[in-house]
Amino acid sequence: MASKLFIDSDVVIDFFTDREPHANPASELFDLNEQGEVALYLSAVSINNIYYIVRKYLGHKKTLEVVEELADMTEIIGTTKKEIIQALKNNFKDYEDSVQYSSALTISGIEAIITRNVKDYRNSEIAVMTPLNYLKMRDESGSQ
């Protein structure tokens, strides 16, 4: 069974805009997703942020193609009133990250949240790792 990973928008943006030095680890995660080794989950609230930032790199038309591709490649989970209210109670400094975390909590069997902003998820009960750290851990555990 594929590992379930919730990815933060920064990882997606790194992948689609080829932002160095973060593009390669992000790309490896998407490769593992394509191979069925991991299942990538993303919050629907991330899509607007991803569109806004990626558009600056690729323009409107290409970014719409990116959003369509992203929808095909990942599981996009909704954010309901329940997650919004939960986010108010999570004791996170950043509310947006708290909403992301509340959304990740809805994924049954989630293994980790993957983000470059690990410190923002300090109060997480779910493992939180950078893409690079997740890949290193995976290599060390012998997952293939």
C-alpha positions in Angstrom: 0.0 0.0 0.0 1.3 3.5 -0.9 2.3 5.8 1.9 -0.1 8.7 2.3 1.6 12.1 2.3 0.0 15.5 2.7 2.0 18.0 0.7 2.1 21.7 1.5 1.8 24.2 -1.4 5.5 25.1 -1.2 6.5 21.6 -2.3 4.1 21.8 -5.3 5.4 25.2 -6.3 9.0 24.0 -6.1 8.1 21.1 -8.4 6.2 23.1 -11.1 8.5 26.1 -11.1 11.8 24.2 -10.8 12.8 26.3 -7.8 16.3 25.5 -6.8 17.6 23.9 -4.6 14.2 22.4 -3.7 13.1 21.2 -7.1 14.8 17.8 -7.2 13.4 16.5 -3.8 9.9 17.7 -4.8 10.3 16.1 -8.2 11.3 12.8 -6.6 8.1 12.9 -4.5 6.0 13.4 -7.6 7.9 10.5 -9.3 7.2 8.2 -6.3 3.5 9.3 -6.6 3.5 8.4 -10.3 5.0 5.0 -9.6 2.4 4.3 -6.9 4.9 4.2 -4.1 3.2 7.2 -2.3 -0.1 8.9 -2.6 0.0 12.7 -2.5 -2.8 14.6 -0.9 -3.3 18.3 -1.1 -5.8 20.7 0.4 -8.2 22.4 -1.9 -7.4 25.7 -0.2 -3.8 25.4 -1.5 -4.9 25.5 -5.2 -5.5 29.3 -5.2 -2.1 30.0 -3.6 -0.4 27.6 -6.0 -2.1 29.3 -8.9 -1.2 32.8 -7.7 2.5 32.0 -7.3 3.1 29.7 -10.2 1.3 32.2 -12.5 4.2 34.7 -11.8 6.6 32.1 -13.2 4.6 30.5 -16.0 1.8 32.9 -16.9 -2.0 32.3 -16.7 -2.5 29.8 -19.5 0.3 27.5 -18.6 -0.6 27.7 -14.9 -4.2 26.6 -15.7 -2.6 23.5 -17.3 -0.5 23.0 -14.1 -3.6 23.1 -12.0 -5.3 20.5 -14.2 -2.3 18.3 -14.1 -2.1 18.7 -10.4 -5.7 17.6 -10.0 -4.9 14.5 -12.0 -1.8 13.7 -10.0 -3.0 14.2 -6.5 -5.9 13.6 -4.2 -7.4 17.0 -3.4 -9.2 17.1 -0.1 -11.8 19.6 0.9 -11.8 22.0 3.8 -15.1 22.3 5.6 -16.4 24.3 8.5 -15.2 21.5 10.8 -11.5 22.0 9.7 -11.8 25.8 9.9 -13.1 25.6 13.5 -10.5 23.0 14.4 -7.8 25.3 13.0 -8.8 27.9 15.5 -8.0 25.4 18.3 -4.7 23.9 17.1 -2.4 26.4 18.8 -0.5 27.1 15.6 1.1 30.6 15.1 0.1 30.6 11.4 -3.6 30.2 10.8 -3.2 29.0 7.1 -0.8 26.2 8.3 -3.3 25.3 11.0 -6.0 24.9 8.3 -3.7 22.8 6.3 -3.0 20.7 9.4 -6.7 20.3 10.2 -7.3 19.1 6.6 -4.4 16.6 6.8 -6.0 15.2 10.0 -8.9 14.0 7.9 -6.8 11.6 5.9 -7.1 8.1 7.3 -3.7 6.5 7.6 -1.6 9.6 6.8 2.1 9.0 7.3 3.5 12.6 7.2 3.0 16.2 6.2 5.7 17.2 3.7 6.7 20.9 3.8 9.7 23.1 3.7 8.3 25.0 6.7 8.6 22.3 9.3 8.8 24.8 12.2 5.3 26.1 11.3 3.9 22.6 12.2 5.6 22.4 15.6 2.4 21.3 17.4 1.6 18.6 14.9 0.7 15.1 16.0 1.5 13.9 12.5 5.1 13.5 11.4 6.3 16.6 9.6 9.3 16.5 7.2 10.9 18.3 4.4 10.9 16.5 1.1 14.6 15.8 1.4 14.3 14.4 4.9 11.4 12.2 3.9 13.4 10.8 1.0 16.4 10.2 3.2 14.2 8.4 5.8 12.7 6.3 3.1 16.1 5.3 1.7 17.4 4.4 5.2 14.3 2.3 5.9 14.8 0.4 2.6 11.4 1.4 1.1 11.4 0.8 -2.6 
